[in-house]
Amino acid sequence: MTTMSAIRAGIATNLATISGLRTSATIPDDPKPPIAIVSPESISFDTSMGRGLDTYQFTVLCIVGRVSERTAQNKLDTYCNPTGASSVKTAIESNRTLSGACNDLRVVDLRNYGDLVIADITYLAAEFRVAVFA
C-alpha cells in the first residue's frame, strides 16, 4: 500500500544523488542551504477505476544561500536544468517508481524562482512540482 511518507522519502532519496545538495523528506525548522525539501501539495483520489489510482502532487523547494546574487543564481540554475548531474528533474525521475512506492512519477514544472525569506534571512529558491501516480 502506498503511503505519503514512503513517497516523500523516495523523492528525497532520489534527490540525494545530487552531490552537495542536502535533502529533507519533512519540512525542517531551520533549513541549511543548499537543500531540497519535499512537501505534499494535494491528492486527487480515485482518478482511475475507483480505488485503482490516486494522483499526488508534491512540491520540492530547492533553496540556496544568497551570499552573492550571481553565485546563488548560477547554483540554483544548475538545479533547474532539465538534464545533468545537478538537475533536480533528472534526479527525481532517476527511479520513477521510488523502489515500488508508486506506479510512476514525473516533474511537471518549475515555478516561483526568486527570493525566499526565512527567519529574516533572504535565500534564493525555486519550486518544482512533482506528479506521483499510485
N, C-alpha and C positions, 0 to 999 in steps of 0.2 A: 504494500500500500504506500502510495506517495504521501510524503509529509512536507509541509512548508520548510521545516528545519532541515530536512535532507536536501531539498533543492537549494536553499541558501548556502548550506555547507558545500555542496557540489560546485556551485558557481564560484565561491571563494577559493576552493581548491584549484579550479581551472585558472583563476586569476593569479594564483601564487606561482605559476610558471613564468611570470614576468619578473626578470631579475631586478631586485631593488625596490619592488612595489610591495608594501605591506597590504594585507587583506584582512577583512573582518566580515564574518557571516552575521554579525549582530551590530547594532549601532553603538559605537563606543562613546563614553562620556567625554573623553579627551583625545580626539584623533591626532595621530602623529604622521604628518605627510612625509613622503608620498604614500597615500593609502587609497584603497578601493573598498568601499563599504556597500554591502549588499543589503537591500531592504525591500520588503514586499510592497507592491503598489495596489494590486487588485486581483481578484479571482472571478472568472466567469465560469459558473458551474454548469454542468450538463450541456456542454457545447456540441456533443455528438452522442447519439443513441442513449439517451437517458443518463446513466452514470458512466458512459463509455469514455468520456474525455472532459477534463476541465482545462481551462486556459489561465495560466498565472502570468501576471505582469510584475516584473521586478525592476527596480532602479538600482543601478550601480553608480554610486557617486565617487568619482575619482578626484582626489584633492592633492594639490602640490603646494609646496611652500612658495611664498612670494617675496623672496629676498631681493630679487631683481626681476622686473617685469618681463624683460626679454627672455631671460633664462627660464622663468616659470612658464611662459607661453611655449617656448621651444620644447620643454619637458612634457607639458600637457599635450602638445601636438603629437608627440611620439605615441602617446597612449590612444589618441584619436584616429591615428592612421588605420585604414581598413585592413592592412596586412603588415606583417613584420614581427620581429621578436618582442617588441614592446606594445603591440596592438592589443587593446582590450577586446575588440571584436574577435580577433584570431584566438586569443587565449580562452575566452568564454566558449567559443564554438569548437575548441580542440577535442572535447569529449561531449558530444551533443546529447547523450543520454544520461550524463552525470553518473556514470557507472551503474545505471539501472534505476536511478531515482525518478526518471521521466522518460517519455517516449521520444521527445525531440525538443530542441530549443533554437532560437536564433536571436541575434542582436538586431533590434528593429530600427533604432535610430539613436542619434546623439542630439542632445538639447541642453540649453541653459549653460553654455560655455561663458564663464565670466567670474566676477568676484563673488566670494562667499565669506561672510563674517561669522566667526565662531569665537565667543568669549573675547570680543573686542580685538581679535586678530583677523586681518584680511588675508585670505588664501585665494588661489585660483582653482576653479573646479569645472567639471563637466559631468553631465548625467547621461548614462547610457540606459536605454530601455531594453529589457530582455523579455521576450515572449517564451513561455515554457508550456509545453503541451504534455499533460499527464493524465 
